[in-house]
Amino acid sequence: MLLIVIAVAAAVVTYTFVMGFVGTGTQSRGITGQLIYDAYSVTDGTDANITAYIRNTGGVDLIINAVYVDGTPYKYNSTATSTAEVYSGEWLLLVGGSNTANLPAASTGTLYINTNNLNAAHWHTVRLVCTDGTTLEFSVRK
């Protein structure tokens, strides 16, 4: 009799675990953000300036929280009104001609990164991170 009670208890525990695992695995995450890049260019000069054209193809507005080049963080210049006002180690995003970190759903923006440490012989990794966890990573070459 005791063995039957133990077997039933083990079956209940196993059933609860499996249903909990299956239930969380099939839940919808809802509408999410998705970034893609269409093209990029790197200009020469005293600084190497990366210009990337990015699109938000997801269903929610995205706020770019961080930009990295080869793992080095770059600072958002929220006061710049043009790319000429972005200094080394800074970035800005132009959407519809305005500087903003917000990329609305189904819109395109121009990301401008001013860096001075791009080696022409190597590929460099650019990584964007949004406040909701959406990321975009791509490589550029000078």
C-alpha positions as CSV (number, residue, x, y, z in Angstrom):
1,M,0.0,0.0,0.0
2,L,2.8,2.4,0.8
3,L,4.4,1.7,-2.5
4,I,1.2,2.7,-4.3
5,V,1.1,6.0,-2.4
6,I,4.7,6.7,-3.3
7,A,4.1,5.9,-6.9
8,V,1.0,8.2,-7.1
9,A,2.9,11.0,-5.4
10,A,5.8,10.6,-7.8
11,A,3.4,10.7,-10.8
12,V,1.7,13.9,-9.5
13,V,5.1,15.6,-9.0
14,T,6.3,14.5,-12.5
15,Y,3.0,15.6,-14.1
16,T,3.2,19.0,-12.4
17,F,6.8,19.6,-13.5
18,V,6.1,18.6,-17.1
19,M,2.9,20.7,-17.4
20,G,4.8,23.7,-15.9
21,F,7.6,23.3,-18.4
22,V,5.4,22.8,-21.4
23,G,3.2,25.7,-20.3
24,T,6.0,28.2,-20.1
25,G,7.6,27.0,-23.3
26,T,4.4,27.7,-25.3
27,Q,3.5,31.1,-24.0
28,S,3.6,33.9,-26.4
29,R,6.1,36.7,-25.8
30,G,3.9,39.3,-27.4
31,I,5.0,42.0,-29.8
32,T,8.8,42.5,-29.8
33,G,11.3,44.7,-31.4
34,Q,13.6,43.7,-34.2
35,L,16.5,45.7,-35.7
36,I,18.2,45.1,-39.0
37,Y,20.7,47.1,-40.9
38,D,20.5,47.9,-44.6
39,A,23.9,49.3,-45.4
40,Y,26.9,50.9,-43.8
41,S,29.9,53.1,-44.8
42,V,33.1,54.1,-43.1
43,T,34.8,57.4,-43.9
44,D,38.5,58.1,-43.6
45,G,40.0,61.1,-42.1
46,T,41.5,61.9,-38.6
47,D,38.6,59.9,-37.2
48,A,36.9,56.9,-38.7
49,N,33.2,57.6,-38.9
50,I,30.7,54.7,-39.2
51,T,27.4,55.5,-40.8
52,A,24.8,52.7,-40.7
53,Y,21.2,52.7,-41.9
54,I,19.1,50.7,-39.5
55,R,15.4,49.7,-39.5
56,N,13.0,48.7,-36.8
57,T,11.0,45.9,-38.4
58,G,9.4,44.9,-35.1
59,G,6.0,45.9,-33.7
60,V,7.2,48.2,-30.9
61,D,9.2,51.4,-30.6
62,L,12.8,50.8,-29.6
63,I,15.1,53.0,-27.5
64,I,18.8,52.5,-28.2
65,N,20.4,52.4,-24.9
66,A,24.0,51.5,-25.7
67,V,26.3,51.3,-28.8
68,Y,29.6,49.4,-28.8
69,V,32.4,49.1,-31.3
70,D,34.6,46.1,-30.7
71,G,33.3,46.0,-27.1
72,T,34.1,49.6,-26.3
73,P,31.0,51.6,-25.2
74,Y,30.2,54.9,-27.0
75,K,28.3,57.8,-25.5
76,Y,25.0,59.1,-26.9
77,N,25.3,62.8,-27.9
78,S,21.8,64.0,-27.2
79,T,22.5,67.6,-27.9
80,A,24.0,67.3,-31.4
81,T,21.9,68.7,-34.3
82,S,24.2,67.2,-37.0
83,T,26.9,64.7,-37.5
84,A,29.5,67.5,-37.4
85,E,28.8,67.9,-33.7
86,V,29.5,64.3,-32.8
87,Y,33.0,63.9,-31.4
88,S,35.2,60.8,-31.0
89,G,33.6,58.2,-28.8
90,E,30.1,59.5,-29.4
91,W,27.1,58.4,-31.5
92,L,23.8,59.8,-32.6
93,L,20.7,58.5,-34.4
94,L,18.9,60.6,-36.9
95,V,15.3,59.7,-37.6
96,G,13.4,62.0,-39.9
97,G,16.3,64.5,-39.6
98,S,16.0,64.7,-35.8
99,N,18.5,63.4,-33.2
100,T,16.8,60.8,-31.0
101,A,17.6,57.5,-29.4
102,N,14.0,56.3,-30.1
103,L,13.5,54.3,-33.3
104,P,9.7,53.9,-33.9
105,A,8.2,50.7,-35.2
106,A,8.5,50.3,-39.0
107,S,10.9,53.2,-39.4
108,T,14.4,53.7,-40.6
109,G,17.2,55.7,-38.9
110,T,20.8,56.7,-39.7
111,L,23.2,55.8,-36.9
112,Y,26.4,57.8,-36.9
113,I,29.4,56.7,-34.8
114,N,32.6,58.8,-34.5
115,T,35.5,56.6,-33.6
116,N,39.3,56.9,-34.1
117,N,40.5,53.4,-33.6
118,L,39.4,51.5,-36.7
119,N,42.2,49.4,-38.3
120,A,41.7,49.3,-42.1
121,A,42.9,45.7,-42.2
122,H,40.3,44.3,-39.8
123,W,36.6,43.8,-39.5
124,H,35.1,45.6,-36.5
125,T,31.9,44.6,-34.6
126,V,29.2,47.1,-34.0
127,R,26.6,46.2,-31.4
128,L,23.4,48.1,-30.5
129,V,21.4,47.3,-27.4
130,C,17.9,48.6,-26.7
131,T,16.2,49.1,-23.4
132,D,13.9,46.1,-24.0
133,G,16.8,43.8,-24.7
134,T,16.6,43.9,-28.5
135,T,20.1,43.8,-30.0
136,L,21.7,44.2,-33.4
137,E,25.2,43.2,-34.2
138,F,27.0,43.6,-37.5
139,S,30.6,44.0,-38.8
140,V,32.2,46.9,-40.6
141,R,35.5,47.3,-42.4
142,K,37.3,50.5,-43.2
